[in-house]
Amino acid sequence: MLLLAHVLACIWHYIGDYYLRQGEKNWISYFDLENAGTLDRYVESIYYIFITMSTIGYGDSFPVSTNEKIFVIFMSLVACGVFGYVITTISSILAEVSKRSEEF
């Protein structure tokens, strides 16, 4: 899940950076991060991805351009599915451990 979040954050940053260089509206310019360092942009990217993956969605970060919105639609489907799978797997493991501890 961490690897997926990292990859998605890198893609999110790349999309914003690409459209920033093209002079088009994007999340980097909207949130005034044009002069921010790569680390600051990455932290904002990974924060956005984790908030979206966990379906919390505070609303303090969001896509601005149409292409960013298209990416977020597909990213949300994949990321929420993976997040749900991980939570289900952890729940199943805990249920199995609980069941085995009751047997002994």
ChimeraX attribute file (.defattr): number of C-alpha atoms within 10 A of each C-alpha:
attribute: neighborCount
match mode: 1-to-1
recipient: residues
	/A:1	13
	/A:2	9
	/A:3	8
	/A:4	14
	/A:5	20
	/A:6	16
	/A:7	14
	/A:8	21
	/A:9	22
	/A:10	17
	/A:11	14
	/A:12	25
	/A:13	20
	/A:14	14
	/A:15	18
	/A:16	26
	/A:17	18
	/A:18	13
	/A:19	18
	/A:20	17
	/A:21	9
	/A:22	10
	/A:23	10
	/A:24	11
	/A:25	14
	/A:26	22
	/A:27	23
	/A:28	22
	/A:29	17
	/A:30	15
	/A:31	13
	/A:32	9
	/A:33	14
	/A:34	16
	/A:35	10
	/A:36	10
	/A:37	9
	/A:38	12
	/A:39	9
	/A:40	11
	/A:41	21
	/A:42	17
	/A:43	13
	/A:44	18
	/A:45	25
	/A:46	20
	/A:47	15
	/A:48	22
	/A:49	26
	/A:50	20
	/A:51	16
	/A:52	21
	/A:53	23
	/A:54	14
	/A:55	13
	/A:56	9
	/A:57	14
	/A:58	10
	/A:59	9
	/A:60	8
	/A:61	17
	/A:62	17
	/A:63	18
	/A:64	16
	/A:65	16
	/A:66	11
	/A:67	14
	/A:68	17
	/A:69	13
	/A:70	11
	/A:71	15
	/A:72	19
	/A:73	11
	/A:74	10
	/A:75	18
	/A:76	16
	/A:77	11
	/A:78	14
	/A:79	22
	/A:80	15
	/A:81	13
	/A:82	16
	/A:83	16
	/A:84	14
	/A:85	13
	/A:86	13
	/A:87	12
	/A:88	12
	/A:89	12
	/A:90	12
	/A:91	12
	/A:92	12
	/A:93	12
	/A:94	12
	/A:95	12
	/A:96	12
	/A:97	11
	/A:98	11
	/A:99	11
	/A:100	10
	/A:101	9
	/A:102	8
	/A:103	6
	/A:104	5
